[in-house]
Amino acid sequence: FLIWLWPIATALAYDPSPLQDICVATNDLESGVFVNGKFCKDPKQATADDFVFMGLRNPGNTSNPLGSKVTQAFVQQFPGLNTLGISMARIDFAPGGLNPPHNHPHGTEVLIVVEGTLLVGFVTSDQLNNTLFTKVIYKGDVFVFSIGLIHFQLNIGNTYALAFSSFSSQNPGLITIANAVFGAKPPISADVLTKAFQLNKKVVEYLEAQFWYDNN
């Protein structure tokens, strides 16, 4: 999009706008043109199957420590999204299931509840004093999480819950906070974490020794 700053015009964007009708991602490095992190299949070789993704049909397996499962339809799983600046995900929740605090460094997320009741929220940056915005949302409700901000969803109902998310990027990225901090490989120095979180070193070592489950 374009913003006019008199006397000049400044262009601002996230994923680049496509300059062709289609640019299906391919791993065949001999047959494509490199665009925004992916090679494009020759458009003349594209088929209708390149533009359909069936991976969000079935419930995800929530039998894990978090009680939730995120099924992504990013460009890595859905090559037809390449250069289009959009993607989706399905999120299944067992009762009490949590999609833990995380952020998407490359895209804004819009979430709609299809079944159940969710407690959702996000935390602003220190620019706004790390303010928490949280809300209980129900079937049919929509909530938005700004690009880069830490957010979460918790099923507070007694039944299964389902939500779908849309993103303003073909590859919004994912940083799950606990995994990144305490599950980094190789580990972040315990001296760094004890000072950063004001924790006893034994507590940090205990946390680093845990298995940090990734529900994606």
Secondary structure, 3 states (H helix, E strand, C coil): CEEEECCEEEECCCCCCCCCCCCCEECCCCCCEEECCEEECCHHHCCHHHHCCCCCCCCCCCCCCCCEEEEEECCCCCHHHCCCCCEEEEEEECCCCEEEEEECCCCCEEEEEEECCEEEEEECCHHHCCCEEEEEECCCCEEEECCCCEEEEEECCCCCEEEEEEECCCCCCCEEHHHHHHCCCCCCCHHHHHHHHCCCHHHHHHHHCCCCCCCC
